[in-house]
Amino acid sequence: QVQLVESGGGLVQSGGSLRLSCAASGSIFSINAMGWYSQAPGKQRDLVAFITSDGRTNYAHSVKGRFTISRDNANNTVYLQMNSLKPEDTAVYYCYRNEMGHIYWGQGTQVTVSS
């Protein structure tokens, strides 16, 4: 089983920045996608961004131009640079890894953006 460990969440004021990290370990396949979903209280999990093994990226419209996802394949780690944060970004951010349809989840990290 793949294990994902997240870090980097915290409390930041509106307009500030955070950088999330997600490190994968366990059974690793070379072809995969990793990224984050966000989930606010009482809401569904929504895709924020993902990046494929070869570096192709995709972003939710709401974060384009503000967030940047990247990965270090050698360390099986993905990063989400979150700039110009808004209160509406407040949520638990769950890292995920997709290996040929098998989905693995990180433990979640809280991001809180104050006004």
Contacts in CASP RR format, 6 or more apart in sequence:
PFRMAT RR
TARGET T0000
AUTHOR 0000-0000-0000
METHOD contacts of the structure
MODEL  1
QVQLVESGGGLVQSGGSLRLSCAASGSIFSINAMGWYSQAPGKQRDLVAF
ITSDGRTNYAHSVKGRFTISRDNANNTVYLQMNSLKPEDTAVYYCYRNEM
GHIYWGQGTQVTVSS
1 26 0 8 1.000
1 27 0 8 1.000
1 104 0 8 1.000
2 24 0 8 1.000
2 25 0 8 1.000
2 26 0 8 1.000
2 27 0 8 1.000
2 28 0 8 1.000
2 97 0 8 1.000
2 99 0 8 1.000
2 102 0 8 1.000
2 104 0 8 1.000
3 24 0 8 1.000
3 25 0 8 1.000
3 26 0 8 1.000
3 104 0 8 1.000
4 22 0 8 1.000
4 23 0 8 1.000
4 24 0 8 1.000
4 95 0 8 1.000
4 96 0 8 1.000
4 97 0 8 1.000
4 104 0 8 1.000
4 105 0 8 1.000
4 106 0 8 1.000
4 107 0 8 1.000
5 22 0 8 1.000
5 23 0 8 1.000
5 25 0 8 1.000
5 106 0 8 1.000
5 107 0 8 1.000
6 20 0 8 1.000
6 21 0 8 1.000
6 22 0 8 1.000
6 93 0 8 1.000
6 94 0 8 1.000
6 95 0 8 1.000
6 106 0 8 1.000
6 107 0 8 1.000
6 108 0 8 1.000
6 109 0 8 1.000
7 20 0 8 1.000
7 21 0 8 1.000
7 22 0 8 1.000
7 109 0 8 1.000
8 18 0 8 1.000
8 19 0 8 1.000
8 20 0 8 1.000
8 21 0 8 1.000
8 109 0 8 1.000
9 18 0 8 1.000
9 20 0 8 1.000
9 93 0 8 1.000
9 109 0 8 1.000
9 110 0 8 1.000
9 111 0 8 1.000
10 18 0 8 1.000
10 109 0 8 1.000
10 110 0 8 1.000
10 111 0 8 1.000
10 112 0 8 1.000
11 112 0 8 1.000
11 113 0 8 1.000
11 114 0 8 1.000
12 18 0 8 1.000
12 85 0 8 1.000
12 111 0 8 1.000
12 112 0 8 1.000
12 113 0 8 1.000
12 114 0 8 1.000
13 113 0 8 1.000
13 114 0 8 1.000
13 115 0 8 1.000
14 85 0 8 1.000
14 86 0 8 1.000
14 87 0 8 1.000
14 113 0 8 1.000
14 114 0 8 1.000
14 115 0 8 1.000
15 83 0 8 1.000
15 84 0 8 1.000
15 85 0 8 1.000
15 86 0 8 1.000
15 113 0 8 1.000
16 83 0 8 1.000
16 84 0 8 1.000
16 85 0 8 1.000
16 113 0 8 1.000
17 81 0 8 1.000
17 82 0 8 1.000
17 83 0 8 1.000
17 84 0 8 1.000
17 85 0 8 1.000
18 82 0 8 1.000
18 85 0 8 1.000
18 111 0 8 1.000
19 79 0 8 1.000
19 80 0 8 1.000
19 81 0 8 1.000
19 82 0 8 1.000
20 36 0 8 1.000
20 79 0 8 1.000
20 80 0 8 1.000
20 82 0 8 1.000
20 93 0 8 1.000
20 95 0 8 1.000
20 109 0 8 1.000
20 111 0 8 1.000
21 77 0 8 1.000
21 78 0 8 1.000
21 79 0 8 1.000
21 80 0 8 1.000
22 34 0 8 1.000
22 35 0 8 1.000
22 36 0 8 1.000
22 77 0 8 1.000
22 78 0 8 1.000
22 79 0 8 1.000
22 80 0 8 1.000
22 95 0 8 1.000
22 106 0 8 1.000
23 75 0 8 1.000
23 76 0 8 1.000
23 77 0 8 1.000
24 34 0 8 1.000
24 76 0 8 1.000
24 77 0 8 1.000
24 78 0 8 1.000
24 97 0 8 1.000
24 104 0 8 1.000
25 76 0 8 1.000
28 76 0 8 1.000
29 99 0 8 1.000
29 100 0 8 1.000
30 53 0 8 1.000
31 53 0 8 1.000
31 99 0 8 1.000
31 100 0 8 1.000
32 52 0 8 1.000
32 53 0 8 1.000
32 97 0 8 1.000
32 98 0 8 1.000
32 99 0 8 1.000
32 100 0 8 1.000
33 50 0 8 1.000
33 51 0 8 1.000
33 52 0 8 1.000
33 53 0 8 1.000
33 97 0 8 1.000
33 98 0 8 1.000
34 50 0 8 1.000
34 51 0 8 1.000
34 71 0 8 1.000
34 78 0 8 1.000
34 95 0 8 1.000
34 96 0 8 1.000
34 97 0 8 1.000
34 98 0 8 1.000
35 48 0 8 1.000
35 49 0 8 1.000
35 50 0 8 1.000
35 51 0 8 1.000
35 69 0 8 1.000
35 78 0 8 1.000
35 80 0 8 1.000
35 95 0 8 1.000
35 96 0 8 1.000
35 97 0 8 1.000
36 47 0 8 1.000
36 48 0 8 1.000
36 49 0 8 1.000
36 50 0 8 1.000
36 69 0 8 1.000
36 80 0 8 1.000
36 93 0 8 1.000
36 94 0 8 1.000
36 95 0 8 1.000
36 96 0 8 1.000
37 45 0 8 1.000
37 46 0 8 1.000
37 47 0 8 1.000
37 48 0 8 1.000
37 93 0 8 1.000
37 94 0 8 1.000
37 96 0 8 1.000
38 45 0 8 1.000
38 46 0 8 1.000
38 48 0 8 1.000
38 89 0 8 1.000
38 91 0 8 1.000
38 92 0 8 1.000
38 93 0 8 1.000
38 94 0 8 1.000
38 111 0 8 1.000
39 45 0 8 1.000
39 46 0 8 1.000
39 91 0 8 1.000
39 92 0 8 1.000
39 94 0 8 1.000
40 90 0 8 1.000
40 91 0 8 1.000
40 92 0 8 1.000
43 91 0 8 1.000
45 94 0 8 1.000
46 60 0 8 1.000
47 60 0 8 1.000
48 59 0 8 1.000
48 60 0 8 1.000
48 63 0 8 1.000
48 67 0 8 1.000
48 80 0 8 1.000
48 93 0 8 1.000
49 57 0 8 1.000
49 58 0 8 1.000
49 59 0 8 1.000
49 60 0 8 1.000
49 63 0 8 1.000
49 67 0 8 1.000
49 69 0 8 1.000
49 80 0 8 1.000
50 57 0 8 1.000
50 58 0 8 1.000
50 69 0 8 1.000
50 96 0 8 1.000
50 98 0 8 1.000
51 57 0 8 1.000
51 58 0 8 1.000
51 69 0 8 1.000
51 70 0 8 1.000
51 71 0 8 1.000
51 78 0 8 1.000
53 73 0 8 1.000
55 71 0 8 1.000
57 69 0 8 1.000
59 65 0 8 1.000
59 67 0 8 1.000
59 69 0 8 1.000
62 88 0 8 1.000
63 82 0 8 1.000
63 89 0 8 1.000
66 82 0 8 1.000
66 83 0 8 1.000
66 84 0 8 1.000
66 85 0 8 1.000
67 80 0 8 1.000
67 81 0 8 1.000
67 82 0 8 1.000
67 83 0 8 1.000
68 80 0 8 1.000
68 81 0 8 1.000
68 83 0 8 1.000
69 78 0 8 1.000
69 79 0 8 1.000
69 80 0 8 1.000
69 81 0 8 1.000
70 78 0 8 1.000
70 79 0 8 1.000
70 81 0 8 1.000
71 77 0 8 1.000
71 78 0 8 1.000
71 79 0 8 1.000
72 78 0 8 1.000
72 79 0 8 1.000
78 95 0 8 1.000
80 93 0 8 1.000
82 89 0 8 1.000
82 111 0 8 1.000
85 111 0 8 1.000
85 113 0 8 1.000
86 113 0 8 1.000
87 113 0 8 1.000
87 114 0 8 1.000
87 115 0 8 1.000
88 113 0 8 1.000
89 111 0 8 1.000
89 113 0 8 1.000
90 111 0 8 1.000
90 112 0 8 1.000
90 113 0 8 1.000
91 111 0 8 1.000
92 108 0 8 1.000
92 109 0 8 1.000
92 110 0 8 1.000
92 111 0 8 1.000
93 108 0 8 1.000
93 109 0 8 1.000
93 110 0 8 1.000
93 111 0 8 1.000
94 105 0 8 1.000
94 106 0 8 1.000
94 107 0 8 1.000
94 108 0 8 1.000
95 105 0 8 1.000
95 106 0 8 1.000
95 108 0 8 1.000
95 109 0 8 1.000
96 103 0 8 1.000
96 104 0 8 1.000
96 105 0 8 1.000
96 106 0 8 1.000
97 103 0 8 1.000
97 104 0 8 1.000
END
